C-alpha cells in the first residue's frame, strides 16, 4: 500500500516557499508613488526645458539682431573715441599739460586696441572703404604722435601745420564713417526679410515643441492610468472565473507597478493554494479509498490464512500418532520383505515432519529445496521408470535468499497430476503398474538461478500443456472472497500468494505452454524488495 505521508509533487508548498513572479526592474522604481513623482517631475523638467528653449530662441534672435547692427555701433564708438582723442591733444599742444598727455596716451592705446590689426581684402565695396578707413585712422594717430614730438622740440610751425592736417583728416574720417554706416544700414534693410523668416521658423518650432510636450504629458497620464486599471480589470475577470470553479486558468502577468504586483502575486498565490488544497482533498480521499480497499484485501487474505491454518491444524492433529503409525507400517513392510514400501513410508514421514515443523511464511531457499528433495524421493519410488526428475541449483544460493514457503512442491505436484494425463506416469498412477520403460519418459525439471537481483525458479514438464484460457484464468485469479479451501494447496494458491506478497511486481509469475509439448512456470522474485506480509 502507498504511504499517505508522501505527498505528490503537485501538493502545495509552504506559504513562504511559493515561487514569486519576478520583475527585473528595481523595486524602488516599480512603486506607483515613485512613478507618479517621476512623471510629475518629468513633465516639470520638460516644461522647464521648453521654457529654456523658448528663451534660447529669443536670445538667438537677439544675437542675430545685435550682429546686424554691430558694425554701426562699432563705427559710432570709433568716431566717439576719435573725438575724445582730439580734445586732450589740443590741450597738450596749447599748454603742454602732463594730464593731457596721459589722457592722450590712454585714448591712443584704447583706440589702437579697437582697430583690427589685419583686415582681409574683399570684393565688397563697403568692406574695402572700411579697410581704407582703418588705414586713415592709423595715419591720423601717427600724425598725432609726430605733432607731440614737434611740441617737445618746440617747433611751433611744424606741430601747428601737423595739427591743421589732422583736423582735415579727422573731418574726412568722420564723413567716411557716416557713409560706411549708411551703406551698412541699407544692407541690413535687405536682410530684414531673411531675419523675419528666421523668426517665423523659430516661432513655428516653438509651437511644435509645446504641442509635443502636451501630447507627451497626456500619454504619460494615460499610461499611468492603464498600469492601474488593466490589472484590476484582469483581477475582476479572473475572480469571476474562479467563482465558477475554473482553477486551471493562467496566472495574471506581472505589471510594472509594485503595489499592483503585490496584489497580483497574492491573488495568483491564493488561486494556486485553493487549487492545491482541492487536489490535496481529492488525493486524501483517493488514499482513504485505496487504504480501505487494501485493508479489505488484507482482511480477506487474513481469513484465507486462517482457513489455511485450520487446514494445517487439522493435518497436524495428533502428529505423534501419525508418525507412530507410519513407523509401524514401515517396520511391518521390512518384516514382510517389502523394502520399497518401507522406504516409501519413511520418505513420507520425513516430508510430513518437514512440513509440520515449519511455521514461518518466508523461509530460506534451503528449506524449500529440502522439502522438494523429500517429495522427489517419494516420486522416484512411486515412478522409478516412467518419471524423470531433475533439480538444478547453485548451492551458494541456499542460505542467501528467502522465498515464500511451499512454492516448488505444489508446482511439481501439479505437473504429476495434470501434465501427464495420458503419459506413462499417469498411467502408472492409475493402473498401479511401475511402467515398462519402453515408452518416452515423463520429465519434470526444476531449476533455480539468479539473474541480477532477481531469483528465478522454473518448473518445466514435457506433458500435455494447457489451453490459453486456463493460463489467463490462472494469471488473473479470482478475488479472495471467491477462493475456496479446495485451492489452498494448488497451483492457483501459489500464484495468488505470489500476487499477495509482491503486488507491485507484474513479472513475479509467468507461464509458457504449448499444447502437446509441455508447460513452463517461471517465478521471478526481486531479492532487493521485501515481500508484503503485513495485515
PyMOL commands that set and color helices and strands:
alter all, ss='L'
color gray80, all
select helices_A, chain A and resi 15-17+28-30+32-68+70-95+98-114+125-152+156-243+258-316+319-335+339-357+365-382+395-397+408-419+424-431+468-475+480-482+485-487+491-501
alter helices_A, ss='H'
color red, helices_A
select strands_A, chain A and resi 362-364+387-393+402-404+442-451+454-461+509-514+518-526
alter strands_A, ss='S'
color yellow, strands_A
deselect
rebuild
show_as cartoon
